[in-house]
Amino acid sequence: MATALLRGDAAFTVEPYQTIRGQVDAGALRLIAASTPKRWPALPGVPTLGESGLPGISYSGWTAFVFPAGTPQPIIDKMHKTLGVVLADEDVKGKLERAGSIASLSAPAELARTIESDIASFRAVALKAGLEAN
């Protein structure tokens, strides 16, 4: 969508900041709002959707490590513990923040609840918009 926006084929787009940061930094795209509940630390001058007149609308994307079904729990536990050590490192935190991300770690069960909640939320939005699954 960012390409369509740059060509003039679209009026706006909703994109993860990390994917359009180069175009924003170059002045080719302008951010008008962040979809996060609070102002994004990497973009303190960009208002949230709520601050822009759309209260109650927010979404914070996430990234996850996932494994094939049936992966032994000790492997998942070891990866989770290792990620905790890595994300606690101040250098890693700083690099992620400079890239526009916030370092955080949730338990596998919490990730599963987040995924289920996001699916339900997006399903409700799609139904309200009259969209149907193919």
DSSP file (Angstrom, degrees, kcal/mol; ACC not computed):
  #  RESIDUE AA STRUCTURE BP1 BP2  ACC     N-H-->O    O-->H-N    N-H-->O    O-->H-N    TCO  KAPPA ALPHA  PHI   PSI    X-CA   Y-CA   Z-CA
    1    1 A M     >        0   0    0      0, 0.0     4,-2.4     0, 0.0     5,-0.2   0.000 360.0 360.0 360.0 -34.5    0.0    0.0    0.0
    2    2 A A  H  >  +     0   0    0      1,-0.2     4,-2.6     2,-0.2     5,-0.2   0.892 360.0  52.6 -59.9 -37.1    2.8    2.4    0.7
    3    3 A T  H  > S+     0   0    0      2,-0.2     4,-2.0     1,-0.2    -1,-0.2   0.918 108.6  49.5 -63.3 -43.2    3.8    2.1   -3.0
    4    4 A A  H  >>S+     0   0    0      1,-0.2     5,-2.6     2,-0.2     6,-1.0   0.881 111.2  50.4 -62.4 -37.9    0.3    2.9   -4.1
    5    5 A L  H ><5S+     0   0    0     -4,-2.4     3,-0.7     4,-0.2    -2,-0.2   0.926 109.8  49.2 -65.2 -45.1    0.4    5.9   -1.8
    6    6 A L  H 3<5S+     0   0    0     -4,-2.6    -2,-0.2     1,-0.2    -1,-0.2   0.836 111.3  50.2 -64.3 -33.0    3.7    7.1   -3.2
    7    7 A R  H 3<5S-     0   0    0     -4,-2.0    -1,-0.2    -5,-0.2    -2,-0.2   0.630 117.4-113.4 -77.6 -14.2    2.3    6.8   -6.7
    8    8 A G  T <<5S+     0   0    0     -4,-0.8    -3,-0.2    -3,-0.7    -2,-0.1   0.586  85.9 119.2  89.3  11.4   -0.8    8.7   -5.8
    9    9 A D  S   <S+     0   0    0     -5,-2.6     2,-0.3    -6,-0.2    -4,-0.2   0.562  74.1  40.3 -84.9  -9.7   -3.1    5.7   -6.3
   10   10 A A        -     0   0    0     -6,-1.0    -2,-0.2    -5,-0.1     3,-0.1  -0.977  65.8-146.2-138.7 150.5   -4.2    5.9   -2.6
   11   11 A A  S    S-     0   0    0     -2,-0.3     2,-0.3     1,-0.3    -1,-0.1   0.788  81.6 -12.5 -86.7 -30.4   -5.1    8.7   -0.3
   12   12 A F        -     0   0    0      2,-0.0     2,-0.3   -11,-0.0    -1,-0.3  -0.974  58.9-159.5-159.8 168.0   -3.8    7.0    2.9
   13   13 A T        -     0   0    0     -2,-0.3     2,-0.6    -3,-0.1    -3,-0.0  -0.976  19.5-130.5-148.8 160.7   -2.6    3.7    4.3
   14   14 A V        +     0   0    0     -2,-0.3   -12,-0.1    21,-0.0    -2,-0.0  -0.977  42.9 159.7-114.1 117.2   -2.2    2.0    7.6
   15   15 A E        -     0   0    0     -2,-0.6     2,-0.2   -14,-0.1     5,-0.1  -0.959  48.2 -96.3-137.7 150.5    1.3    0.5    7.8
   16   16 A P    >>  -     0   0    0      0, 0.0     3,-1.4     0, 0.0     4,-0.8  -0.527  38.5-127.7 -62.6 133.4    3.7   -0.7   10.5
   17   17 A Y  H >> S+     0   0    0      1,-0.3     4,-1.1    -2,-0.2     3,-1.1   0.868 105.7  61.6 -53.0 -40.9    6.1    2.2   11.1
   18   18 A Q  H 34 S+     0   0    0      1,-0.3     4,-0.3     2,-0.2    -1,-0.3   0.812 101.5  53.0 -59.9 -29.8    9.2    0.0   10.6
   19   19 A T  H <4 S+     0   0    0     -3,-1.4    -1,-0.3     1,-0.2    -2,-0.2   0.699 120.1  30.6 -80.9 -18.4    8.1   -0.7    7.0
   20   20 A I  H <X S+     0   0    0     -3,-1.1     4,-2.3    -4,-0.8     3,-0.4   0.334  84.6 107.7-119.0   5.4    7.8    2.9    6.0
   21   21 A R  H  X S+     0   0    0     -4,-1.1     4,-3.2     1,-0.2     5,-0.2   0.871  78.1  54.2 -55.0 -41.7   10.3    4.6    8.2
   22   22 A G  H  > S+     0   0    0     -4,-0.3     4,-1.8     1,-0.2    -1,-0.2   0.911 110.6  45.6 -60.6 -43.1   12.7    5.2    5.3
   23   23 A Q  H  4>S+     0   0    0     -3,-0.4     5,-2.0     2,-0.2     6,-1.4   0.857 114.1  49.3 -69.2 -34.7   10.0    7.1    3.3
   24   24 A V  H ><5S+     0   0    0     -4,-2.3     3,-1.4     4,-0.2    -2,-0.2   0.947 111.6  48.3 -66.9 -48.7    9.0    9.0    6.4
   25   25 A D  H 3<5S+     0   0    0     -4,-3.2    -2,-0.2     1,-0.3    -1,-0.2   0.834 110.9  51.8 -61.2 -32.5   12.6   10.0    7.1
   26   26 A A  T 3<5S-     0   0    0     -4,-1.8    -1,-0.3    -5,-0.2    -2,-0.2   0.545 115.6-116.5 -81.3  -7.1   13.1   11.1    3.5
   27   27 A G  T < 5S+     0   0    0     -3,-1.4    -3,-0.2    -4,-0.4    -2,-0.1   0.545  85.3 116.0  84.8   6.4   10.0   13.2    3.6
   28   28 A A  S   <S+     0   0    0     -5,-2.0     2,-0.3    -6,-0.2    -4,-0.2   0.783  78.6  33.5 -79.3 -27.1    8.1   11.2    1.0
   29   29 A L  S    S-     0   0    0     -6,-1.4     2,-0.4    -9,-0.1    -2,-0.2  -0.948  71.7-150.1-127.0 149.6    5.4   10.1    3.5
   30   30 A R        -     0   0    0     -2,-0.3     2,-0.4    -3,-0.0    -6,-0.1  -0.978  13.5-135.5-122.1 130.2    3.9   12.0    6.5
   31   31 A L        +     0   0    0     -2,-0.4     3,-0.1     1,-0.1    -2,-0.0  -0.659  23.1 175.3 -81.3 134.2    2.5   10.3    9.6
   32   32 A I        -     0   0    0      1,-0.4     2,-0.3    -2,-0.4    -1,-0.1   0.645  63.3  -1.4-112.8 -21.4   -0.8   11.7   10.7
   33   33 A A        -     0   0    0     13,-0.1    -1,-0.4    18,-0.0     2,-0.4  -0.972  57.7-129.5-164.6 152.5   -1.6    9.4   13.6
   34   34 A A  B     -a   48   0A   0     13,-2.4    15,-1.8    -2,-0.3    16,-0.2  -0.861  14.9-143.7-103.1 142.2   -0.4    6.3   15.6
   35   35 A S        +     0   0    0     -2,-0.4    24,-3.2    13,-0.2    13,-0.1   0.467  67.6 108.3 -84.2  -0.4   -2.8    3.4   16.1
   36   36 A T  S    S-     0   0    0     22,-0.2    13,-0.3     2,-0.1    14,-0.3  -0.373  79.6-120.4 -76.9 154.8   -1.4    2.7   19.6
   37   37 A P  S    S+     0   0    0      0, 0.0     2,-0.3     0, 0.0    -1,-0.1   0.868 100.4  29.2 -62.8 -35.6   -3.3    3.5   22.8
   38   38 A K  S    S-     0   0    0      1,-0.1    -2,-0.1     9,-0.1    12,-0.0  -0.813 109.8 -75.5-118.3 161.8   -0.6    5.9   23.9
   39   39 A R        -     0   0    0     -2,-0.3    -1,-0.1     1,-0.1     9,-0.0  -0.301  54.3-111.0 -56.5 139.3    1.9    7.9   21.9
   40   40 A W    >   -     0   0    0      3,-0.4     3,-2.0     6,-0.3     6,-0.2  -0.590  18.7-134.1 -75.6 128.2    4.6    5.7   20.4
   41   41 A P  T 3  S+     0   0    0      0, 0.0    -1,-0.1     0, 0.0    -2,-0.1   0.822 106.1  52.9 -54.7 -34.1    8.0    6.5   22.1
   42   42 A A  T 3  S+     0   0    0      1,-0.3     3,-0.1    58,-0.1    -2,-0.0   0.679 118.6  37.2 -74.3 -15.6    9.8    6.5   18.7
   43   43 A L    X   +     0   0    0     -3,-2.0     3,-2.0     1,-0.1    -3,-0.4  -0.466  65.5 158.1-133.2  60.6    7.2    9.1   17.5
   44   44 A P  T 3  S+     0   0    0      0, 0.0    -1,-0.1     0, 0.0    -2,-0.1   0.734  75.2  55.8 -63.8 -20.9    6.4   11.4   20.4
   45   45 A G  T 3  S+     0   0    0     -3,-0.1    -2,-0.0     2,-0.1    -3,-0.0   0.475  88.7  88.7 -88.1  -1.7    5.2   14.2   18.0
   46   46 A V  S <  S-     0   0    0     -3,-2.0    -6,-0.3    -6,-0.2   -13,-0.1  -0.862  75.9-135.1-100.2 120.4    2.7   12.0   16.3
   47   47 A P        -     0   0    0      0, 0.0   -13,-2.4     0, 0.0     2,-0.1  -0.257  19.6-112.4 -69.4 160.2   -0.8   12.0   18.0
   48   48 A T  B  >  -a   34   0A   0    -15,-0.3     4,-1.2   -11,-0.1   -13,-0.2  -0.381  30.0-105.6 -80.6 167.7   -2.7    8.8   18.6
   49   49 A L  T  4>S+     0   0    0    -15,-1.8     5,-2.6   -13,-0.3     3,-0.3   0.900 123.7  54.5 -59.4 -40.2   -6.0    8.0   16.7
   50   50 A G  T >45S+     0   0    0    -14,-0.3     3,-1.3     7,-0.3    -1,-0.2   0.913 107.9  47.6 -60.3 -43.6   -7.8    8.8   20.0
   51   51 A E  T 345S+     0   0    0      1,-0.3    -1,-0.2     3,-0.1    -2,-0.2   0.737 107.5  59.2 -68.1 -21.4   -6.1   12.2   20.2
   52   52 A S  T 3<5S-     0   0    0     -4,-1.2    -1,-0.3    -3,-0.3    -2,-0.2   0.313 131.8 -85.7 -91.8   7.8   -7.0   12.8   16.5
   53   53 A G  T < 5S+     0   0    0     -3,-1.3    -3,-0.2    -4,-0.1    -2,-0.1   0.542 104.1 102.1 103.5   7.7  -10.8   12.4   17.2
   54   54 A L    > < -     0   0    0     -5,-2.6     3,-1.4    -6,-0.2    -3,-0.1  -0.557  52.9-174.5-120.1  66.8  -11.2    8.6   16.9
   55   55 A P  T 3   +     0   0    0      0, 0.0     3,-0.1     0, 0.0    -5,-0.0  -0.265  66.1  26.3 -63.4 147.2  -11.5    7.5   20.6
   56   56 A G  T 3  S+     0   0    0      1,-0.2     2,-0.7   -19,-0.1    -6,-0.0   0.421  92.8 110.2  84.3  -1.7  -11.6    3.8   21.3
   57   57 A I    <   +     0   0    0     -3,-1.4     2,-0.3   -21,-0.1    -7,-0.3  -0.921  39.4 129.5-109.9 115.2   -9.8    2.8   18.1
   58   58 A S        +     0   0    0     -2,-0.7     2,-0.3    -9,-0.1   -22,-0.2  -0.988  25.6 179.5-158.1 155.1   -6.3    1.5   18.7
   59   59 A Y        -     0   0    0    -24,-3.2     2,-0.6    -2,-0.3   -24,-0.1  -0.903  10.6-161.2-158.6 131.1   -4.1   -1.5   17.8
   60   60 A S        -     0   0    0     -2,-0.3    -2,-0.0   -24,-0.1   -24,-0.0  -0.966  21.7-140.9-113.4 118.1   -0.5   -2.3   18.7
   61   61 A G        -     0   0    0     -2,-0.6     2,-0.3     1,-0.0    -2,-0.0  -0.173  18.4-161.3 -69.3 169.3    1.1   -4.9   16.4
   62   62 A W        -     0   0    0      2,-0.0     2,-0.4     0, 0.0    -1,-0.0  -0.970  13.9-140.4-149.6 161.4    3.3   -7.6   17.7
   63   63 A T        -     0   0    0     -2,-0.3     2,-0.3     2,-0.0     0, 0.0  -0.964  24.6-174.4-124.3 142.7    6.0  -10.0   16.6
   64   64 A A        -     0   0    0     -2,-0.4     2,-0.5     2,-0.0    -2,-0.0  -0.976  28.2-128.9-140.0 151.3    6.3  -13.5   17.9
   65   65 A F        -     0   0    0     -2,-0.3     2,-0.3     2,-0.0    -2,-0.0  -0.883  36.6-174.0 -90.8 127.0    8.4  -16.6   17.7
   66   66 A V        -     0   0    0     -2,-0.5    -2,-0.0     0, 0.0     0, 0.0  -0.911   9.3-158.2-125.0 154.3    6.3  -19.6   16.8
   67   67 A F        -     0   0    0     -2,-0.3     3,-0.1     4,-0.1     4,-0.1  -0.862  33.1 -86.4-126.3 158.8    7.1  -23.3   16.6
   68   68 A P    >   -     0   0    0      0, 0.0     3,-1.7     0, 0.0    -1,-0.1  -0.317  58.2 -89.4 -61.0 148.1    5.5  -26.2   14.8
   69   69 A A  T 3  S+     0   0    0      1,-0.3     0, 0.0     3,-0.0     0, 0.0  -0.308 115.8  33.2 -54.6 140.5    2.7  -27.9   16.7
   70   70 A G  T 3  S+     0   0    0      1,-0.3    -1,-0.3    -3,-0.1     3,-0.1   0.438  76.0 152.8  90.2  -0.6    4.1  -30.7   18.8
   71   71 A T    <   -     0   0    0     -3,-1.7    -1,-0.3     1,-0.1     5,-0.1  -0.453  57.7-101.1 -61.0 130.4    7.4  -28.9   19.6
   72   72 A P    >>  -     0   0    0      0, 0.0     4,-1.5     0, 0.0     3,-1.1  -0.267  24.7-125.7 -57.6 137.2    8.5  -30.3   23.0
   73   73 A Q  H 3> S+     0   0    0      1,-0.3     4,-3.1     2,-0.2     5,-0.2   0.837 106.7  61.8 -54.7 -39.3    7.8  -27.9   25.9
   74   74 A P  H 3> S+     0   0    0      0, 0.0     4,-2.1     0, 0.0    -1,-0.3   0.864 104.3  49.8 -59.1 -33.0   11.4  -27.9   27.1
   75   75 A I  H <> S+     0   0    0     -3,-1.1     4,-2.3     2,-0.2    -2,-0.2   0.930 112.4  46.4 -69.0 -44.9   12.5  -26.4   23.7
   76   76 A I  H  X S+     0   0    0     -4,-1.5     4,-2.5     1,-0.2     5,-0.2   0.921 113.0  50.2 -62.0 -44.1    9.8  -23.7   23.9
   77   77 A D  H  X S+     0   0    0     -4,-3.1     4,-2.4     1,-0.2    -1,-0.2   0.897 110.3  49.8 -61.7 -41.4   10.8  -23.0   27.6
   78   78 A K  H  X S+     0   0    0     -4,-2.1     4,-2.4    -5,-0.2    -1,-0.2   0.914 112.0  47.5 -65.7 -42.4   14.5  -22.7   26.7
   79   79 A M  H  X S+     0   0    0     -4,-2.3     4,-2.8     2,-0.2     5,-0.2   0.914 111.8  50.7 -64.2 -42.5   13.7  -20.3   23.8
   80   80 A H  H  X S+     0   0    0     -4,-2.5     4,-2.0     2,-0.2    -2,-0.2   0.926 111.9  47.0 -60.7 -45.4   11.5  -18.2   26.0
   81   81 A K  H  X S+     0   0    0     -4,-2.4     4,-1.7     2,-0.2    -2,-0.2   0.917 112.9  49.0 -63.4 -43.6   14.1  -18.0   28.7
   82   82 A T  H  X S+     0   0    0     -4,-2.4     4,-2.4     1,-0.2    -2,-0.2   0.906 109.7  51.4 -63.9 -43.0   16.8  -17.1   26.2
   83   83 A L  H  X S+     0   0    0     -4,-2.8     4,-3.1     1,-0.2    -1,-0.2   0.878 106.2  56.2 -61.6 -37.2   14.6  -14.4   24.6
   84   84 A G  H  X S+     0   0    0     -4,-2.0     4,-1.0    -5,-0.2    -1,-0.2   0.909 108.8  46.3 -60.0 -42.6   14.1  -13.0   28.1
   85   85 A V  H  X S+     0   0    0     -4,-1.7     4,-0.6     2,-0.2     3,-0.3   0.932 114.6  47.2 -64.9 -46.3   17.8  -12.6   28.6
   86   86 A V  H >< S+     0   0    0     -4,-2.4     3,-1.2     1,-0.2     6,-0.2   0.932 112.5  48.0 -62.7 -47.2   18.3  -11.0   25.2
   87   87 A L  H 3< S+     0   0    0     -4,-3.1    -1,-0.2     1,-0.3    -2,-0.2   0.671 105.0  60.4 -72.5 -15.2   15.4   -8.6   25.5
   88   88 A A  H 3< S+     0   0    0     -4,-1.0     2,-0.3    -3,-0.3    -1,-0.3   0.631  80.0 106.3 -81.6 -14.4   16.6   -7.5   29.0
   89   89 A D    <X  -     0   0    0     -3,-1.2     4,-2.7    -4,-0.6     5,-0.2  -0.508  68.8-143.6 -69.5 125.9   19.9   -6.4   27.5
   90   90 A E  H  > S+     0   0    0     -2,-0.3     4,-2.5     1,-0.2     5,-0.2   0.843  99.3  54.0 -61.4 -35.7   20.0   -2.5   27.4
   91   91 A D  H  > S+     0   0    0      2,-0.2     4,-2.2     1,-0.2    -1,-0.2   0.923 110.7  45.8 -64.8 -43.6   21.9   -2.5   24.1
   92   92 A V  H  > S+     0   0    0     -6,-0.2     4,-2.5     2,-0.2     5,-0.2   0.933 112.4  51.2 -64.3 -46.1   19.3   -4.7   22.4
   93   93 A K  H  X S+     0   0    0     -4,-2.7     4,-2.6     1,-0.2    -2,-0.2   0.924 110.6  49.4 -56.0 -45.6   16.5   -2.6   24.0
   94   94 A G  H  X S+     0   0    0     -4,-2.5     4,-2.5     1,-0.2    -1,-0.2   0.903 110.6  49.1 -62.5 -42.6   18.1    0.6   22.6
   95   95 A K  H  X S+     0   0    0     -4,-2.2     4,-1.3     2,-0.2    -1,-0.2   0.909 112.4  48.3 -64.4 -41.6   18.5   -0.8   19.1
   96   96 A L  H  <>S+     0   0    0     -4,-2.5     5,-3.0     2,-0.2     4,-0.3   0.919 112.0  49.2 -64.7 -42.9   14.9   -2.0   19.0
   97   97 A E  H ><5S+     0   0    0     -4,-2.6     3,-1.3     1,-0.2    -2,-0.2   0.901 109.1  51.9 -64.3 -40.7   13.6    1.4   20.3
   98   98 A R  H 3<5S+     0   0    0     -4,-2.5    -1,-0.2     1,-0.3    -2,-0.2   0.788 108.0  53.4 -66.0 -25.5   15.7    3.3   17.7
   99   99 A A  T 3<5S-     0   0    0     -4,-1.3    -1,-0.3    -5,-0.2    -2,-0.2   0.503 128.0-100.8 -85.1  -4.4   14.1    1.0   15.0
  100  100 A G  T < 5S+     0   0    0     -3,-1.3     2,-0.3     1,-0.3    -3,-0.2   0.656  84.9 114.2  96.5  17.1   10.7    1.9   16.3
  101  101 A S      < -     0   0    0     -5,-3.0     2,-0.5    -6,-0.1    -1,-0.3  -0.783  57.4-136.0-118.0 162.4    9.9   -1.1   18.4
  102  102 A I        -     0   0    0     -2,-0.3     2,-0.4    -3,-0.1    -9,-0.0  -0.983  23.3-129.7-118.1 125.0    9.4   -1.7   22.1
  103  103 A A        +     0   0    0     -2,-0.5     2,-0.3   -10,-0.2   -10,-0.0  -0.593  44.6 146.1 -75.7 124.1   11.1   -4.8   23.6
  104  104 A S        -     0   0    0     -2,-0.4     2,-0.4     2,-0.0    -2,-0.0  -0.983  31.0-152.2-152.9 158.5    8.7   -6.9   25.6
  105  105 A L        -     0   0    0     -2,-0.3     2,-0.3   -21,-0.0    -2,-0.0  -0.995  10.7-174.4-137.2 129.2    8.2  -10.6   26.3
  106  106 A S        -     0   0    0     -2,-0.4    -2,-0.0     1,-0.0     5,-0.0  -0.857  33.9 -98.5-118.9 158.8    5.1  -12.4   27.2
  107  107 A A    >>  -     0   0    0     -2,-0.3     4,-2.2     1,-0.1     3,-0.5  -0.373  37.7-109.4 -69.6 152.8    4.5  -16.0   28.2
  108  108 A P  H 3> S+     0   0    0      0, 0.0     4,-2.1     0, 0.0     5,-0.1   0.865 120.3  53.3 -51.8 -39.3    3.4  -18.4   25.5
  109  109 A A  H 3> S+     0   0    0      1,-0.2     4,-1.9     2,-0.2     5,-0.1   0.875 107.5  51.3 -66.2 -35.8   -0.1  -18.7   27.1
  110  110 A E  H <> S+     0   0    0     -3,-0.5     4,-2.3     2,-0.2    -1,-0.2   0.894 108.1  52.0 -67.5 -39.4   -0.4  -14.9   27.0
  111  111 A L  H  X S+     0   0    0     -4,-2.2     4,-2.7     2,-0.2    -2,-0.2   0.915 107.4  52.7 -60.9 -42.6    0.6  -14.8   23.3
  112  112 A A  H  X S+     0   0    0     -4,-2.1     4,-2.3     1,-0.2    -1,-0.2   0.906 109.8  48.3 -60.5 -41.2   -2.1  -17.4   22.6
  113  113 A R  H  X S+     0   0    0     -4,-1.9     4,-2.6     2,-0.2    -1,-0.2   0.889 110.5  51.8 -66.1 -38.5   -4.7  -15.2   24.4
  114  114 A T  H  X S+     0   0    0     -4,-2.3     4,-2.8     2,-0.2    -2,-0.2   0.928 110.3  48.2 -62.6 -45.3   -3.5  -12.2   22.4
  115  115 A I  H  X S+     0   0    0     -4,-2.7     4,-2.5     2,-0.2    -2,-0.2   0.935 113.1  47.6 -61.1 -46.7   -3.9  -14.0   19.1
  116  116 A E  H  X S+     0   0    0     -4,-2.3     4,-2.2     1,-0.2    -2,-0.2   0.910 113.3  48.3 -61.0 -42.8   -7.4  -15.2   20.1
  117  117 A S  H  X S+     0   0    0     -4,-2.6     4,-2.6     2,-0.2    -2,-0.2   0.908 111.3  49.6 -64.7 -43.0   -8.4  -11.7   21.1
  118  118 A D  H  X S+     0   0    0     -4,-2.8     4,-2.9     2,-0.2     5,-0.3   0.911 110.2  50.9 -63.7 -42.0   -7.1  -10.2   17.9
  119  119 A I  H  X S+     0   0    0     -4,-2.5     4,-2.4    -5,-0.2    -1,-0.2   0.938 112.3  46.7 -60.3 -46.4   -8.9  -12.7   15.8
  120  120 A A  H  X S+     0   0    0     -4,-2.2     4,-2.2     2,-0.2    -2,-0.2   0.912 113.8  48.6 -63.0 -42.2  -12.2  -12.0   17.6
  121  121 A S  H  X S+     0   0    0     -4,-2.6     4,-2.0     2,-0.2    -2,-0.2   0.935 114.3  44.0 -64.4 -47.0  -11.7   -8.2   17.3
  122  122 A F  H  X S+     0   0    0     -4,-2.9     4,-2.6     1,-0.2    -1,-0.2   0.860 111.5  54.6 -68.6 -34.1  -10.9   -8.3   13.6
  123  123 A R  H  X S+     0   0    0     -4,-2.4     4,-2.6    -5,-0.3    -1,-0.2   0.927 108.4  49.4 -62.1 -44.4  -13.7  -10.7   13.0
  124  124 A A  H  X S+     0   0    0     -4,-2.2     4,-2.4     1,-0.2    -2,-0.2   0.905 111.7  48.3 -62.4 -41.8  -16.1   -8.3   14.7
  125  125 A V  H  X S+     0   0    0     -4,-2.0     4,-2.0     2,-0.2    -1,-0.2   0.924 112.0  49.6 -63.5 -44.4  -14.8   -5.4   12.6
  126  126 A A  H  <>S+     0   0    0     -4,-2.6     5,-3.0     1,-0.2     4,-0.4   0.912 111.9  47.8 -62.1 -43.1  -15.1   -7.4    9.4
  127  127 A L  H ><5S+     0   0    0     -4,-2.6     3,-1.2     1,-0.2    -1,-0.2   0.915 110.8  51.1 -64.6 -42.2  -18.7   -8.4   10.2
  128  128 A K  H 3<5S+     0   0    0     -4,-2.4    -1,-0.2     1,-0.3    -2,-0.2   0.853 110.1  50.5 -62.6 -34.1  -19.6   -4.8   11.1
  129  129 A A  T 3<5S-     0   0    0     -4,-2.0    -1,-0.3    -5,-0.2    -2,-0.2   0.521 118.4-114.6 -81.3  -4.7  -18.2   -3.8    7.7
  130  130 A G  T < 5 +     0   0    0     -3,-1.2     2,-0.3    -4,-0.4    -3,-0.2   0.699  63.4 151.4  80.2  19.5  -20.2   -6.4    6.0
  131  131 A L      < -     0   0    0     -5,-3.0     2,-0.4    -6,-0.2    -1,-0.3  -0.603  27.9-158.3 -84.4 145.6  -17.2   -8.4    4.8
  132  132 A E        -     0   0    0     -2,-0.3     2,-0.2    -5,-0.0    -5,-0.0  -0.937  20.4-110.6-124.0 147.9  -17.5  -12.2    4.4
  133  133 A A              0   0    0     -2,-0.4     0, 0.0     1,-0.1     0, 0.0  -0.495 360.0 360.0 -72.4 143.3  -14.9  -14.9    4.4
  134  134 A N              0   0    0     -2,-0.2    -1,-0.1     0, 0.0    -2,-0.0   0.419 360.0 360.0 -86.8 360.0  -14.2  -16.5    1.0
